[in-house]
Amino acid sequence: MGSTQKECDYLVLGLGSGGCASARRAASKHGKKVIAVESKKLGGTCVNVGCIPKKVTWNAADVADTLRDAKNYGFHWSEDKPFDWTAFKRMRDEYVERINKAYEKNLANDNVEWLHGRAHFMSKNEVEVECDDGRKEHIKSDHILIATGGHPKFLRNIEGWDLGISSDGFFALEKQPKKVVIVGAGYIAMEMAGMFHALGTETHVFIQEGILLPFDKMIQDAVWNEYTRIGIKFYSQAKESKVEDLGNGWKRMHYQSGDSEPTTIDCDCLLWAIGRAPEVDDLNLKCTGVNLTEQGAIDIDDYQNTNVDGIYSIGDVCGKVQLTPVAIAAGRVLSDRLFGSADSSKIDYDNVPSVVFAHPEVGTFGLAEKVAKEKYGEDKIKTYVSEFMPTYFSIMPEESKVKSKYKLVCAGEDERIVGLHIVGQGSSEIIQGFGLAVKMGATKRDFDDYVPVHPTNAEELTSMS
């Protein structure tokens, strides 16, 4: 098929959460002609292979934990029928598809024209789109946003690496694995390890020095201790050398752990969770002159500008804080700055709350204790730590109890809170409100003076000494 030439006020490459938010804001609020391009499903990583299906799966794992706890509250149920992974996946897929359709409807309602295909730069203000139906569109614009997200990494130097799946592949599994080997120590690896184990899969995790390394040490230790307690097996200083196909879906990993002798482990699911890389490979950025960072991400300033006038970037592809709400906020602020009156508007990348949907949950905001001491000086930092038993576990036997752990990191004479770290039941919800208080400048005294709701887990933050 032939090609056509189009022009627009704003061209958006990538219709994940951030790209959609920026495109819709420019079109609906500022009346601009917007064309957007997406090569996969609408909604990007978060909707299709990230936050949304992950949280739904975490919910299933949480239900499984609750069912196991039920007998401690006097309920009795039969364990004869195991978790129906296939039926659950079908329902989860249907939910994601409904969100895809909602994205499409919202784009149409806001008069955003979008194309399904791959985009490649022809110059700094022109892009060629190879559409799925065979058409080629040439689109010119003085304002182009790169919001193409990222993709999972694989350990490609290992023979048989392609026998494993990534976190994307996790959501494509049609049946539940009996035994999984996860390679990775970050939040994705820890979340999936927790979900697999809670749902009944024998779980093994290959790491190097530790887990959740960017997080506060208290968080690292709490998740490690709980995971080892419940039976997740860790292999430290693991060096993978080869993966071979045993047939019938089973694989054999050859590895060495520390100074031990080389050995093997068999599994019916191998999951690489070693990080994600920016999606820039086939954009043909060389012809634009856009600079990349050492990590291969698009290099931007505080206002989402690249080094090339008229080209901007948001979300995972630019390697800033890789969270969906951050991409959405950055996309909207950028459109307001480019097409509205908010000339100096920019997103604040500091003090963004984050959650690890592990078992138990992790909530964190601000600086880890070690980072705070490096920034302010060790003598200017005071920490408050609490370990307690939530009332949920109060009537359970010892082997079923899971303690929560909280930490406040305070700086200066007024003890302004610069770090808030919590591990335990309900952490994802608790961090929302308390994170806002910290962002507004809350001090330890503010927390102490607050009269909390009782009995709750969150009240512990107001009585730490």
N, C-alpha and C positions, 0 to 999 in steps of 0.2 A: 504494500500500500504506500501511497505518497506521503509527503510531509506538508504541514501547514505552518504558518507563522502567526504568532500571537504576541500581544503586549499586555502588560498589566502594571498596576501600581506596586504590587507586592507579590513576590513569588516565594512560596514556602515549600521547602524540600523536606518531607517527612511529616506524617500526620499522626504522630504519637500525641500524648497529652499536651506537651508544650507547643508543638507545631499547630495543633488544632486550636488551642487557646489563643495563640497569636494571630492566626488566620481569621478566626471568627471575630476577634476584637477589632482588627483592622477593617473588616468588612461591615460589621453590624454597627459599631460605635462611631467609626470614622468615615464610613461610606466609600471605602476604597475598593477598586477592582482587584480581587485576590484570586490567584490560581495556585493550587497546591498539588503536590505529587506524592504518592505513596506506592511503594513496591510490594508491600505485604498487606496485612489486615489493618484496618483503621484502629487507632488506639495505641499502637506501638507495643513496646515491651510490657508496660504496666498492665494493659488490658488483656493481652493475649498470652504472654508467657512470663508474667511477673506478679506485681502486687495483687491483682484481683484473683486469678486462679490460685495463687499461693495462699492468700488469706482464706479462701474457701476450703482449700485442702487442710490448712491449719485448723479451721473450724471442725472439720471431720476428725482430725487427730485429737482435738480438745474434747469432742464428744466421746471418743474412745477412752480417753483418760477418765472422763466423768463416769462412764459406765463401769469402769473398773473400781472407781471410788464408791459407787452406789451402794454396795453391800455394807459399807461402813455407816451408811445412813438408814439402814433397815430395808433397803430395796433388794429384791432378788429377781434375777433374770437369767435366761439361758444363754450360754456361750456356744451353743451348738452351731449357730449360723454365723460364720465369720463375716467380716466387712466385705461388701460387694463393691470392689474397686471399679469394675466395668460399668455398673449402673451409676455409681457416683460420678465417674468420668463423663458419662453421657449427660448427666444433669449439669455438671460444671461447664461442659462445652456449650450447652444450650444457653446457659446464663451469659457466657462470654459473647456468644453470637447475638444475643439481645443487645448487649452493650455496643457491639460493632454497628448494628443497625441504628442505634440511637445516635452514634457519632455521625453516621451518614445523614440522618434526618436533620441533625443540628447544623451540619455544613450547608445543606440545602436551604434550610430556613434562613440562614444568614447570608445566602447568595455567594457562597464560596464555591468556585468551580474546582473540581479536583479530578486528577487523572491517575489511573492505575498503571504504573510502569516504573522504569528506572531512569533516573536523571543523570546527565553528564554535562559538565560545564563546557561550553564552546569558547567563551571569553568571560571576562569578569561580570558582564551583564547579560549574558545569553546562555541558555541551557537547552540541550536537546533531550527530549523525553522519548524513550522507546516504550510505547504503550503495549499492553498485553495483547491487544487486538491487531498488532502489526503496524499500526500507524506510528509516524514520527512527528512529534510536535516541537517546533522551535519557539521558545518563549523568551522575550526580552523584558527586562525590568531594571529599574534603577535601584531597587531594594530587593535583595535576595536573602532569605533566611535559611541557614543550614540547621536542620533539626532531625537528623537522620538516625540518632540514637547509637546503639552499640550492638555487638554480637558476642556470644560466649567464646572463650579461648579453649583450645585443645592442646594437649601435650603431644604435638605433632612429631617430635623427634623420637617418640617411642614406637617401636614396631607393633602394629596392631592397634594403634590409638583409636582408629575409626570403629572399633568394636564397642567403644563406649559412647555414651550420650552426654549431652550438656544439660544445663538447667532447662533449656527450651524443650529438649527431648523428654524431660521428666513429665511434662504435661501431655505428651503424646502416648505415654505408656497405656496400653489397652488392658493389661492385667497386672496385678500386684506382684512384684518380685519377691522371691522367697529369701534371697540374700543379696544385699547391695554392698558394693565397695565404693565409697565416695573419696575422691582425691581433692583436697582443699580444706582451708581452715578459716575462711571468711564467713560473713553472715549468711550467704546463700548456702554454703556447705552445712553450716550449723542448723539453719532452718530445715533443710531437707533431711538431714540426719534425724532431727527430732520428729518430723512428720512420719518418715519411714518407720522409725522404731515404735512410735505410738500406735501406728496402724498394724503392727505385727510383723514387719520385715526385719530379719536379722541384719544388723547394721554395723559396718566396719568403716572407719575413717582414717585416711592416710594424711598426715600433716608433717610439717617440718619442725619448727621450734615451739609453737603454741597455737592457740586459737584466738580469733577476734582481736588480733594484735592492735588495731587502731583504737580500741576501746579501753576504758579504765581497767586497771588491774583487778579491781574487785569484780567487775563483770566477767572478765576472762576466767577467774578462779571459780566463780559461782556456777557458770555454765559447765565448765570442765568437771567440777566435782559432782554436779547433778547428773550429767551425762554418763560419767563412769559409774556412778551409783546405780543407775537404772539398767546398765548393761550394754551401753554402746561401747564398742571396742576401738581404741585409738592406737595408731602405729606412728610413733615419733621418728623423726629423721628418716622418713621413708624415701627410698630411691627406687622408682619403678623402672624396669628395664625392658619388659616385653609383655604383650597381651596376646594370647592365642585363643582361637576358636575351638571349643570342645564339642560343638554341635548341640542341637536342641535348645539354643538360646544361652547356653552356659559358656563362660569365659574363664581363662586362667591367667591371673596376674603374677608375673615374676617380679620379685622385689627384694630389697634388703632394708632392714630397719636398724639404724644405728650401726653398731659394730657386730651385729649378729650375722650368722651365715645366710647367704641367699636362700630364699624359699619361695613358696607360691601360695596363692589363695584363690579358690574357685568361687564364682558368683554368677547369678543370672542377670545382674544389672551392674554395670560399671558407669559411674557418673563422674565426669570431669567438672569440678566446680572451682576452677583456678582463676577466675576473674573474667572480665569482659573488656573488649577492645572497641575503640570508636569506629563507627561505620563510615569510613572515608575512602576505602580502597578504590572504588570505581567511579568516584565523582569527578575525576580528572581535574583535581585542584591545581595541578602544576600550571595550567594555562591561566590561572587567576592570580597566582603569586601569593595566595593565602598561606600564612605561616602555620606550622604545626609545632606542638610541644615535643619534648623528648619522648613522651609517652605516646605520641602519635595522635593526640587530640588537637582539635582546632584551637589555636591560641587566640584568646579574646581579652579585652580589658573589662573594667567594672561595668561598662554599659553595653555589653554583648557585641561590641564592635570587633571585627578582625582588623588586621593591618591594611586591608583593602577597603576603600570607601565603597559603601553600598552593599557590603556582604557582612552578615551577622551570624551569630550562632548561639543556640541555647541547648540545654539538656545534656544527656550523657555524651554526646559527640564532642563537647568542648571540655569534658573532664572536670567540671566544677563539682558541686555537691550533687550527687547522682540520685536524686529523689524526685518522684513525680510532682509533688506540690511545688518544689523549687522550679522545675521546668515550666509549669503552668504560670507561676507568678512572673518568671523572667519573660515568658512570651507575651503576657499581657502588658507588662511594664514597657517592653520594647515597642510594641505597637502604639502605645500611648505616647511614647517619646518621639517616634518617627512621624506619626500622623496627627497627633494632638498637640496640646499645649504644655505637656510635661517634659520640657526640654532637658532637665537635669535628673530625671527619674532613673533610678537603678534599683536592682534588687540587693537586699542585704544578705550576703552568703554566710554571715556569722550568726551563731546562736540559732541554728536550725535543728529542731528536735528530730530524733530518729528512733526507730524501734527495730529490734530483732525478734521475729516471731519464733523464738526458740521454745523449749519446754524446760523451765519456765520462761515467760516473756522478759524482754529486756527493754528498758526505756532510758534514753540518754539525751542530755542537753548541755551544751557548753563544753568546757574544757575537762579533760581527764586530769587527775591529780598531778601526774608527772608533768604534763604540759603546762599546767597552771604554775607550778613551782619554777619551771624554766622561764616562763613569761614574767612573773611578778617577783620571783625570788623566794627561796624556801622559807625564809623567816616571815614572809608576808602572807603565807597561806595557812589556813587552819581547816581541818577536815572533821566532819562529824559522821560517824558510821553507826548503823543500827542493824541488828539481825533479830528477827522476830518470827513468831509462828502465826500465820493468818488464822482467823477463827474457823475458816473452812476446814482446816485440818485438826481442829481442837479435839474432836471425839474419835479420831482415827488412831489405829495402832502406829507405833513408831516407824515401822517400815514403810508406811504410806505417807508420812508427813514430809512436806517440803517447805523449808524456811524461806522467807524473803529477806533481801539485803538491800539497804539503802545507803547512799553516801551524798553528803553535801560538801562541796569544795568552796571555801569562802576566802575572799581576798581583802586585805587592808584592815584598818582599825574598825571600820563600820561593818566588817564581815559581809560585804556584798557577795551574793552567791554567784559564782562564775562557772560552776559545774554541778550538775544534778544527775545522779546515776542510780537507777533502781532495777532490781531483778526480782521477779516474783509475780504472783497472780495479779492480773489486771494492770500491768505496767504500761501497756500501750494506751490505755484510756487515762491513767493517772498523769502521764507525762504531758498530756495536752494542756491542761489548765495550769499546772505548776510550771511548765516551760514558759508559758505566757507571762507568768508572774516574774520569773527570772529575767526574761527579756525586757521587762519594764523596770528592772533595777532592784528587785526585791533583796532584802538583807536577811540574815539569820534572825534578827529581832522581829522582822515582819512575819516570818513563819511562826516564831514563838508566840507572837501576840494574836495569831489567828485562832478562832474557836472552831475546831473541826467537827465534822459529822462523825458520830460514834455509833456502833463499832465498824470501822473501815480499815483497809490497809493503808490508804493514803494519809490517814491522820498521823501515822508514825513520822511523817516529814515535818510535822509541827511540834514535835516533842523530843527532838534528838539532842543529846548532850554528850 
